[in-house]
Amino acid sequence: MPARKKARITGLGSYLPERVLSNADFEKMVDTTDEWIMSRTGMKERRIAAEDECTSDLGAKAAKLALKDAGLKASDIDFILVTTTTPDYLTPSTAALIQAKLGNKNAAAVDTEAACTGFLYALSMAKAYIESGMYKNILLVAAEKMSAFVDYEDRSTCVLFGDGASAAVVRDEGKGFYIDTVSLGADGTLAELIMIPAGGARHPATAKTVEERQHSFKMSGREVFKHAVRKMGAAAQGCLEQAKLVEDDISWIVPHQANERIIDAIATKFHLSNDRVYKTVHKYGNTSASSIGIALDELTRENSLKRGEHILLLAFGAGLTWGASIITKM
Ligand code: UT7
């Protein structure tokens, strides 16, 4: 019998647009202060894409870096799996647009949407496709142009989000990280806590929906905060049990970067010192689905991880959705 295939991440890449939007900039735009933003979120700056730079452009740039890191050409990829909350269009998919930008007509291409948990949902699909033998070389791209859906007159949400993209090559051979476990969850009864109310089939765009600013993110922040800490904690516990590991076996946590206070609460729960929790929230804000990939890419570039080190990835977002994954350095 042939050996069981084991999915692994063999290349990582990330891309952040150049333009910086700082807390000082927000002080001039809405009724807020650097002190409020820093103390409530840990955010100092975020990156904003240029007007003519869209989600597929950000994603394609991250994808090229991940391919280079994996030592593959675009033509080696047989499946492009994109996760985004902010697609270029409702249809066609952003994955199809990225396929065209990479110039690989042989790859199948699809989008999946799980908001800020998108990276982990896509990772679980890539793992399943690889381990079933259906595809050989998958390109996972998480890209977001959040600034296109942020209401820059709503101080309760506009300070939180930034643009960015990350990508990972997932295969069944090559060096990198084994994807040991992925554990996912969702609760659609809480869908209204984070949403873009209009622009979909329920409330198509009208002059009224535009006037009422219904085409941008609305969030009940305080409620979401409580669920985030609870659900990510439970997902992490489930993932550890599945992998037959305990808290002490984890050397790094790479969480979704929604709020430094959420990240710190999770670290405390797992008795992990702050310097083992990787953060980008201060410089990029919340980049939704792309945040975990960006943080993982930077973590691996800044630290020489040792073989056998376990990393816990954690995410939470609209849906509500949440998830955890353990990956292990090869
Ligand atoms: O990535 C998807 C998942 N998203 C999350 O996980 C986000 C989770 N939630 C959060 O991170 C936090 O709830 C926020 C950062 C969004 C808000 O922090 P908070 O401590 O929960 O504040 P709050 O919403 O309870 O608001 C407290 C006060 C309010 O004033 P009153 O009603 O107490 O007078 C707000 O109006 O702060 C006010 N406020 C602001 N003040 C200055 C809200 N936004 C701002 C602002 N500047 N930008």
Boltz pocket constraint, residues with backbone or C-beta under 6 A from the ligand:
constraints:
  - pocket:
      binder: B
      contacts: [[A, 31], [A, 32], [A, 33], [A, 36], [A, 37], [A, 40], [A, 41], [A, 116], [A, 155], [A, 156], [A, 157], [A, 159], [A, 220], [A, 221], [A, 222], [A, 223], [A, 224], [A, 225], [A, 228], [A, 258], [A, 259], [A, 262], [A, 286], [A, 288], [A, 316], [A, 317], [A, 318]]
      max_distance: 6.0
